[in-house]
Structures are given as C-alpha cells and as structure tokens.
C-alpha cells in the first residue's frame, strides 16, 4: 500500500511539473499560447463594416479557405469607404498577441491611395456592439500594418491611436500615428509576424521577434467625439478592450492568431 501511495505522489509531482507555467519572451510567467483562429471558419469572430450592421459580413469581406483568414473585395463594385473590422468576442486586459500576416493582390478600386498595403491589428477596442452604423474606425489602439512598394520605405508597426492618446518617452503623442523606433519595410508577399505585448499600461510592438516600439499609459481622449463617450467620471485610463483585424481596402491574409494572457 505504501508503495502505491508513494507512486501516486511521484506521478502527481510529475504532472505538476509538466503543467507549471513558463517564462515567455518578456520574462513574465504565463500560460501557454492559445489560438483565436481555428483555421476552419470565423467561429468566435464578428464583422462590423462601415454602413452595415454588426454581423453583416458584406461581400464576404472576411473569409476562410485552406487554413487562412483573408480580407477580400472581389464582390465590391467600389470600396466606397467601407472600412471594416473583424472582432474577436472576448475582452482582454494584459496579454501578448501574435499574428502572422501578408499583403496580396492589388488595391481595391475606389480605395484611398493610402490604402495601398495598409491594414491593422486593433486592440483595446471599444465593444463592437457600440460601434456606430457609419463609424469608420472604432475607438482603439492600432498596430498599423504596412507593406512596401519596392521604392520607398513604409515601415510596419507604427502606433495609431483612435479616440485615445498614449505616452511615448514620457510625452503625449501629438500625431494620430507615430512611426516605430526601429523601421522595417517588407516589400513582397512574404509572411510577417507582428506581436503586441500589453502589461499594466506598458505596451510594446514587435516584428519578426524584434522590438520596434514602446509606449505607455493609454487614455481615452476627452476631445474626441467617440472616445469621450467611454470616460466615466474622471476615469479615463484604458485597461482592457477587444481585438480586431482591419479590412482597409488592400487584400490581406492571416494564418496564425495566438494570444498569451498574463
């Protein structure tokens, strides 16, 4: 009987060792990566496209085939400012998000010129149910995804703050979008890995494992028509929100969307 009890204790300790949390790239303890995309369909995700109700995936803008989540515009007669986003149905607070993406094809007719190889991973987004029918962009922070044309530099990973502001080097950002400190331009249709690390007010952007930008302390902007709606009393700090992928007029592919919560 004692031998059986001893064996049970050994097995229990071995199981605990196997399930012990590990250190991630930033040195914090965390659980394992969890996939937000099942590779088969849009389960867990919901589209909101400018001019359409939440859940109306106009023109199959967001679609899944061969394990890839794509944005496509082949059913649009003209883009006509139909900016959109695909929201995951859970709010997150502290996390590390990893997304593999690439740009493909050509800019959609009727799109703004800046839409060329322009997309985004939006985070700390307002709840999708609160996005207005004709609200082009949600209140959020954005890891702006860029691709190059082979001629000029278009570094990926800048921070865009919509209805919010952040502090960069201790000072409030003065532009809607701020370029990364480390500038990397990707000109082809290669897969690129973007990562966002959010932990208690400190945020970092990475590309292919390299840190390219750091900033802190996101707040709702009281001067912004949409952002000010989320200020309660004098509480304007942003500490959680939703994650979404933009449909910004240039076709894109996403194949891995994983998160590690802290």
PyMOL commands that set and color helices and strands:
alter all, ss='L'
color gray80, all
select helices_A, chain A and resi 2-19+58-60+113-115+128-130+227-230
alter helices_A, ss='H'
color red, helices_A
select strands_A, chain A and resi 22-23+29-30+34-35+45-49+62-65+68-71+84-88+95-107+118-125+140-146+158-162+164-168+171-172+177-178+192-199+202-207+210-220+242-247+250-261
alter strands_A, ss='S'
color yellow, strands_A
deselect
rebuild
show_as cartoon
